[in-house]
Amino acid sequence: MTHPVITQLLQRRSVRQFSGAAVAEADLQLILQAAQQAPTSINGQQVSLIVTRDKARIARIAELAGGQPQVAGADVFITLVMDFNRTAIATELAGATQVIEQSAEGLMAGAVDVGIMLNAIQTAANALGYGSTAIGGIRANPAAMIDLLQLPSKTFPLAGLTLGVPDPSQPGVVKPRVPLASFAMNEHYNQQAVRQGVEQYDQQLRQFWDSIGLREMPSYAQSTANYYQRIYFPTVAENLQQQGFAFKDQ
Ligand SMILES: Cc1cc2nc3c(=O)[nH]c(=O)nc-3n(C[C@H](O)[C@H](O)[C@H](O)COP(=O)(O)O)c2cc1C
């Protein structure tokens, strides 16, 4: 029999329809506690969470994220903040001055930590029966999020996530992925496998949407092109700079 953790991971999907029932406070605390034990680069702990339960504020975040109804329908919204303010305080305590937030390395270390934390929150939430969707849409308007959450210099709202009780009549579907061999490669990168995987998956995703009656959904190639042929969030670099971040090596 497959291990229950593996079963949970194989079944994971974004949940965008909620029943409206509340996330129990004790469960939320457990989720936060479990998530905090995620690994973190240099033990810097450069992630902070802002938990929003106030429905008017959640509605505002939904608006800032580009008008996403699945955000407005969530019981809880958690913003994951890349937090080099905490580490600046620690560095200062040691009598030194932090510069890592001005480097490409710092941005990557912070972004990786945020991603790991996001997954830990979702995994813990799923285990307790809650549904969730990651929300990168908050980077459509980072300045307004920074203002709303009162984020200090050296911090940035990288992503968020919804939490709620899944609507049992619309539990979401497990979305297929590119072929495993074109994703997990042995010993070296295999360009041909990746290309074939893309071509195969483009058709597979089209058939998947058709099979669940969503004929208007774009294929993988079309959907990726729709996003990646332009820079869809146009103020990220500017707002990072305003928060004291830079992208350099020394
Ligand atoms: C960093 C990140 C940002 C995302 N942002 C959004 C978002 O703003 N809105 C949304 O509906 N889904 C968002 N998603 C969810 C993806 O669309 C979803 O994970 C993907 O389509 C795969 O579907 P699945 O999670 O159901 O397997 C995001 C996912 C990630 C990891």
The ligand as an SDF file (V2000), in Angstrom:
LIG
                    3D

 31 33  0  0  0  0  0  0  0  0999 V2000
    4.1800   30.6230   -7.2580 C   0  0  0  0  0  0  0  0  0  0  0  0
    2.8110   30.2810   -7.7640 C   0  0  0  0  0  0  0  0  0  0  0  0
    1.9130   31.2820   -8.0710 C   0  0  0  0  0  0  0  0  0  0  0  0
    0.6200   30.9950   -8.4880 C   0  0  0  0  0  0  0  0  0  0  0  0
   -0.2670   32.0050   -8.6980 N   0  0  0  0  0  0  0  0  0  0  0  0
   -1.5610   31.7120   -8.9680 C   0  0  0  0  0  0  0  0  0  0  0  0
   -2.5280   32.7580   -9.0230 C   0  0  0  0  0  0  0  0  0  0  0  0
   -2.2210   33.9460   -8.8610 O   0  0  0  0  0  0  0  0  0  0  0  0
   -3.8190   32.4030   -9.2660 N   0  0  0  0  0  0  0  0  0  0  0  0
   -4.2010   31.1020   -9.4270 C   0  0  0  0  0  0  0  0  0  0  0  0
   -5.3950   30.8560   -9.6150 O   0  0  0  0  0  0  0  0  0  0  0  0
   -3.3010   30.0930   -9.3820 N   0  0  0  0  0  0  0  0  0  0  0  0
   -2.0010   30.3740   -9.1420 C   0  0  0  0  0  0  0  0  0  0  0  0
   -1.0800   29.3530   -9.0220 N   0  0  0  0  0  0  0  0  0  0  0  0
   -1.5160   27.9520   -9.1490 C   0  0  0  0  0  0  0  0  0  0  0  0
   -1.0830   27.3370  -10.4790 C   0  0  0  0  0  0  0  0  0  0  0  0
   -1.8750   27.8530  -11.5130 O   0  0  0  0  0  0  0  0  0  0  0  0
   -1.2210   25.8020  -10.3770 C   0  0  0  0  0  0  0  0  0  0  0  0
   -0.3790   25.3150   -9.3720 O   0  0  0  0  0  0  0  0  0  0  0  0
   -0.9210   25.1140  -11.7140 C   0  0  0  0  0  0  0  0  0  0  0  0
   -1.8540   25.4710  -12.6940 O   0  0  0  0  0  0  0  0  0  0  0  0
   -0.9370   23.5900  -11.5580 C   0  0  0  0  0  0  0  0  0  0  0  0
   -2.2150   23.1630  -11.1190 O   0  0  0  0  0  0  0  0  0  0  0  0
   -2.3880   22.3160   -9.7760 P   0  0  0  0  0  0  0  0  0  0  0  0
   -1.7720   23.1270   -8.6560 O   0  0  0  0  0  0  0  0  0  0  0  0
   -3.8550   22.1360   -9.5910 O   0  0  0  0  0  0  0  0  0  0  0  0
   -1.6550   21.0480   -9.9680 O   0  0  0  0  0  0  0  0  0  0  0  0
    0.2360   29.6270   -8.6390 C   0  0  0  0  0  0  0  0  0  0  0  0
    1.1450   28.6120   -8.3620 C   0  0  0  0  0  0  0  0  0  0  0  0
    2.4030   28.9300   -7.9210 C   0  0  0  0  0  0  0  0  0  0  0  0
    3.3620   27.8040   -7.5650 C   0  0  0  0  0  0  0  0  0  0  0  0
  1  2  1  0
  2  3  1  0
  2 30  2  0
  3  4  2  0
  4  5  1  0
  4 28  1  0
  5  6  2  0
  6  7  1  0
  6 13  1  0
  7  8  2  0
  7  9  1  0
  9 10  1  0
 10 11  2  0
 10 12  1  0
 12 13  2  0
 13 14  1  0
 14 15  1  0
 14 28  1  0
 15 16  1  0
 16 17  1  0
 16 18  1  0
 18 19  1  0
 18 20  1  0
 20 21  1  0
 20 22  1  0
 22 23  1  0
 23 24  1  0
 24 25  2  0
 24 26  1  0
 24 27  1  0
 28 29  2  0
 29 30  1  0
 30 31  1  0
M  END
$$$$
